[in-house]
Each structure stands twice: as structure tokens, then as C-alpha cells.
Amino acid sequence: MTAKYEAAMIFSVANGEEATLGLKEKFNDLIAKNGTIENVDDWGKRRLAYLINDEAEGYYVFFNFESEATFPAELERIAKITDGVLRLMVIKK
């Protein structure tokens, strides 16, 4: 049984633009491998509302996808152990 989800991710910009785009590509490939990507909304570099890990800016990306119900938990697990991911929130639409 599949469902539709939206993942809001904020990546660190401290490691440079190349590392940030690499993270975006990594998670894009991970989601595509485990589901169907409907849309990727790339907001780019923005000022954060408050400091996260002493950083004032982050790179925002929103993924709209459809996958099995077990995949969002795995996505959160991988994001937590990946350096450069400041925040992740996955919601079921």
C-alpha cells in the first residue's frame, strides 16, 4: 500500500555549494529508489529563523513523493546519521 508524502529538508551550507548539492542528489536518488518522486521544490539558500548547530543559513529542499508506509522512517533514520542535514520533516499528505 502506497501513500503520498512530503519531505522538507534543510542542508548545511557550511561545507560549500558542492557538498550541499551532493546531499540533495543523494536524497533524491534514495527517494527515487524507494518510491516515485512527483516533484522537487528547490528553495535554495535561505536565512534560518533561529540558529541550528550555530548556523544561520540553510539550503531548503522539498520532496513530494509516493512510497510504501515503511520508507519515511528509513528516510528519517538515514538523514539523522548523515552529516550536513540540519533538519528533516516528513508528513503524510
NULUMRO-593817 format. One line per 10 residues: number of its first residue (from 1); their letters; for each residue x, y, z of N, C-alpha, C. Coordinates in pm, whole numbers, plus 50000, padded with zeros to 5 digits. Atoms other than C-alpha are relative to their C-alpha. Example, Ala and Ser with C-alpha at 12.3 -4.5 7.8 and 13.67 -1.06 7.14 Angstrom:
# residues 2
1	as	50089,49881,50000,51230,49550,50780,50090,50120,50000 | 49918,49881,49994,51367,49894,50714,49923,50109,50073
//
This chain:
# residues 93
1	mtakyeaami	50085,49882,50000,50000,50000,50000,50089,50125,50000 | 49919,49879,50008,50149,50332,49897,49920,50120,50046 | 50061,49874,49958,50081,50682,50026,50087,50113,49949 | 49925,49882,50044,50187,51034,49932,50058,50072,50120 | 49927,49934,49893,50442,51218,50143,50068,50126,49948 | 49916,49885,50030,50627,51546,50156,50113,50002,50102 | 49883,49991,49912,50980,51566,50298,50061,50138,49985 | 49935,49868,49998,51112,51909,50395,50137,49980,50062 | 49862,50020,49953,51490,51905,50430,50075,50132,49999 | 49911,49884,49994,51737,52171,50538,50142,49945,50010
11	fsvangeeat	49861,50043,50003,52101,52110,50448,50091,50113,50046 | 49899,49903,49958,52406,52283,50593,50068,50060,49877 | 49926,49935,50108,52575,52538,50368,50145,50026,50041 | 49865,49975,49948,52893,52544,50580,50108,49925,49922 | 49902,50081,50073,53065,52276,50368,50013,50038,49854 | 49990,49954,50138,53016,52461,50041,49884,49954,49914 | 50111,50027,50091,52777,52452,49750,50006,49860,49941 | 49985,50133,50060,52918,52131,49602,49951,49891,50095 | 50044,50098,49901,52858,51935,49925,49849,50005,50018 | 50145,49983,49986,52506,52076,49955,49926,49936,49884
21	lglkekfndl	50063,50060,50118,52416,51976,49600,50018,49848,49999 | 49978,50144,49987,52568,51634,49666,49899,49935,50094 | 50101,50051,49907,52335,51585,49963,49862,49997,49934 | 50129,49995,50070,52037,51691,49754,49989,49883,49903 | 49999,50110,50097,52132,51440,49485,49991,49864,50070 | 50002,50125,49924,52189,51165,49744,49858,49966,50044 | 50135,50026,49952,51843,51203,49895,49900,49988,49884 | 50083,50014,50119,51683,51247,49552,50008,49856,49948 | 49981,50137,50048,51832,50913,49444,49940,49898,50097 | 50054,50091,49899,51733,50744,49773,49848,49993,49991
31	iakngtienv	50146,49997,50010,51371,50855,49742,49954,49936,49869 | 50036,50058,50130,51358,50762,49371,50014,49848,50000 | 49978,50143,49993,51493,50415,49451,49890,49929,50079 | 50099,50061,49912,51228,50352,49718,49856,50047,49976 | 50134,49950,50028,50930,50532,49567,49998,50075,49868 | 50016,49921,50121,50811,50768,49297,50000,50147,50037 | 49993,49857,49973,50913,51133,49306,49902,50072,49908 | 50096,49923,50078,50631,51362,49196,50052,50140,49970 | 49953,49863,50017,50801,51698,49247,50114,50027,50098 | 49892,49953,49912,51121,51850,49388,49997,50152,49994
41	ddwgkrrlay	50008,49855,49991,51083,52208,49506,50127,50050,50069 | 49871,49955,49951,51428,52361,49548,49993,50149,50033 | 50007,49860,49957,51411,52682,49753,50137,50064,50006 | 49865,49946,49995,51788,52722,49772,50039,50048,50139 | 49943,49952,49873,51984,52904,50040,49910,50109,50059 | 50085,49905,49929,51773,53090,50297,50053,50020,50142 | 49967,49971,49860,51822,53251,50635,49907,49920,50090 | 50078,50078,49905,51707,53031,50923,49933,50092,50101 | 50072,49921,49901,51455,53161,51177,50078,50005,50132 | 49916,50006,49881,51694,53056,51455,50122,49916,49968
51	lindeaegyy	49876,50074,50025,52044,52910,51478,49977,49850,50020 | 49998,50145,49989,52073,52537,51417,50146,49958,49990 | 49858,50039,49996,52414,52396,51515,50090,50120,49968 | 49924,49875,50019,52547,52755,51519,50004,50047,49855 | 50008,49957,50140,52447,52806,51154,49878,50089,49982 | 50108,49904,50021,52233,53099,51041,49931,49982,49865 | 50058,50023,50132,52166,52980,50683,49991,49851,49972 | 50018,50137,50040,52042,52658,50533,49950,49992,49858 | 50044,50024,50137,51960,52509,50193,49873,49915,50007 | 50130,50065,49988,51591,52416,50168,49963,49923,49873
61	vffnfeseat	50048,50083,50111,51459,52132,49950,49876,49925,50049 | 50122,50072,49969,51108,51984,49947,49978,49892,49895 | 50024,50113,50089,51046,51639,49800,49856,49953,50018 | 50133,50061,49999,50691,51527,49712,50013,49865,49933 | 49979,50135,50054,50686,51151,49665,49890,49906,50049 | 50092,50107,49963,50480,50835,49685,50084,49877,50029 | 49922,50118,49964,50615,50530,49865,49921,49910,50094 | 50057,50089,49899,50540,50239,50093,50003,50069,50136 | 50012,49936,49869,50447,50328,50450,50124,49985,50087 | 49881,50022,49919,50775,50194,50591,50118,50088,49960
71	fpaeleriak	49885,49923,50048,51005,50416,50383,50026,50131,50074 | 49970,49874,49929,50961,50753,50565,50083,49982,50127 | 49920,50027,49879,51101,50601,50887,50146,49973,49962 | 49864,50027,50047,51404,50475,50693,50066,50128,49951 | 49949,49871,50047,51447,50817,50530,50044,50086,50119 | 49964,49925,49880,51447,50982,50874,50124,49942,50066 | 49883,50065,49940,51699,50727,51005,50127,50037,49925 | 49882,49969,50082,51939,50791,50716,50035,50148,50014 | 49974,49856,49986,51900,51170,50749,50066,50032,50134 | 49942,49974,49868,51985,51157,51121,50148,49965,50007
81	itdgvlrlmv	49860,50042,49994,52317,50983,51057,50085,50061,49889 | 49928,49937,50110,52414,51194,50754,50048,50138,50042 | 49944,49868,49971,52648,51486,50814,49951,50100,49897 | 50044,49896,50091,52520,51809,50666,49850,50017,49995 | 50145,49986,49995,52149,51750,50726,49966,50068,50132 | 50035,49926,49879,52026,52013,50971,49863,49957,50053 | 50136,50037,49960,51655,51921,50976,49932,49921,49889 | 50084,50075,50093,51412,51678,50816,49863,49985,50064 | 50137,50026,49954,51036,51661,50848,49925,49934,49886 | 50078,50073,50101,50825,51406,50662,49855,49998,50047
91	ikk	50143,50003,49967,50448,51444,50653,49927,49918,49895 | 50085,50074,50091,50182,51222,50502,49893,50095,49951 | 50099,49910,50058,49957,51413,50264,49861,49943,50012
//
